[in-house]
Amino acid sequence: MVDNGSVDGSFEKLADIFPEVCFIDAQENLGFSGGNNLGMQFAILQGFDYMLLLNNDTVVTKDFLVPMVEHLESLPHCAAVQPLIYYLANPKKLWNAGGRYVKWLAKSKTSYTIQSYSQPYPTDWITGCAILVKTSVVKKIGMLDKAYFAYFEDVDWSLRMRKSGYNLFVVPHSKIFHEAGSSSKRISKEKEGILDPKVHYLNVRNQVFQLRKYATLPYGLTAWPYQLSKFFIYVGYFFIRGRWVKLKAVIRGLYEGLKFELKEQG
C-alpha cells in the first residue's frame, strides 16, 4: 500500500494496525500516476506476473479477480482488463462499463452500456479506478506518465498499450463498487463551486497533453478546434459567474499544457 504523502498520521496508524501489509511511504504527494508507479515498481521487483491498480474508495466483490486473471491468461495479446464498476451509493447504477476514444475529437468517453453480459468485450481505454495489467506489458511500454499527475493518465496508458499492438477488455463477470469523485469535491459549496479548481487545471492541461500526443493529422484538424472551443466556453462561464480562481486555473492549464516538454514513454 502506497501512502501518497499523507500528513494526518494515517500512515503510522495503518502500519501499526496491519503489520502484514507492505507499506511504501512516498513522503510527498506524487499524484495518482506517481503514487501508483511506486507500487508498480515494487511489484516488478517482486516478480509478480500481474498488477492491479485499485482506487482506495472502492468495494470489491468476492473473487472479482479470478475472471480477470483467467481472461488475461487466455489471450497473449490482451494487455489489461477491467471489471464492471457500479456506484457504491447506488449498486444498480453503472459508473463505468469501458470507454470509447473518438480520434477526430481527441475525446475519451466513458461507456455506460454493457456490450455483453456473458463474455469479455473489447474497450478503447480502461479507467485507472480498477485495471489489471500484465507486468510484461508494463516493462515494454512503461508505467503511467508521471507528468499527468492525475486525470487522463489512464487514457494515455491505454492508448500506449493499443499503439504497441495490445488489446484491452472489460470482464463483465467481475464487479466492483466505487465512491466516485470523493477526492475532487469540497465538503460544502462555496463561491467557486463544489469542484476543486485544481481539477479544472489538471483536466485542461492533461487534455492538451493528449491533444499533442495523439491528435496528429488528419485527426488534429477537428480535434484541436473542438477541444479549444470547449476551453474557451469554460473561460466564458467562469468569467460570467465570477469564479476567478477557476478561470485562472483553466488559463494556467492551457498555457502549461502547451508549454510542458512531453517525453516518450517505454
C-alpha positions, 0 to 999 in steps of 0.5 A: 500500500502506497501512502501518497504523502499523507500528513494526518498520521494515517500512515503510522496508524495503518502500519501499526494496525496491519503489520502484514501489509507492505507499506511504501511511504512516498513522503510527498504527494506524487499524484495518482500516476506517481503514487501508483508507479511506486507500487508498480515498481515494487511489484516488478521487483517482486516478480509478480506476473500481474498488477492491479491498480485499485482506487482506495474508495472502492468495494470489491466483490468476492473473487472479482479477480479470478475472471480477470486473471483467467481472461488475461491468461487466455489471450497473449495479446490482451494487455489489461482488463477491467471489471464492471464498476457500479456506484457504491451509493447506488449498486444498480447504477453503472459508473463505468462499463469501458470507454470509447476514444473518438480520434477526430475529437481527441475525446475519451468517453466513458461507456455506460452500456454493457456490450455483453453480459456473458463474455469479455468485450473489447474497450478503447481505454480502461479507467485507472479506478480498477485495471489489471495489467500484465507486468510484461506489458508494463516493462515494454511500454512503461508505467503511467506518465508521471507528468499527468499527475492525475486525470487522463493518465489512464487514457494515455496508458491505454492508448500506449498499450493499443499503439504497441499492438495490445488489446484491452477488455472489460470482464463483465463477470467481475464487479466492483463498487466505487465512491466516485469523485470523493477526492475532487469535491469540497465538503460544502459549496462555496463561491467557486463551486463544489469542484476543486479548481485544481481539477479544472487545471489538471483536466485542461492541461492533461487534455492538451497533453493528449491533444499533442500526443495523439491528435496528429493529422488528419485527426488534429484538424477537428480535434484541436478546434473542438477541444479549444472551443470547449476551453474557451466556453469554460473561460466564458462561464467562469468569467460570467459567474465570477469564479476567478480562481477557476478561470485562472486555473483553466488559463494556467492549464492551457498555457502549461499544457502547451508549454510542458516538454512531453517525453516518450514513454517505454 
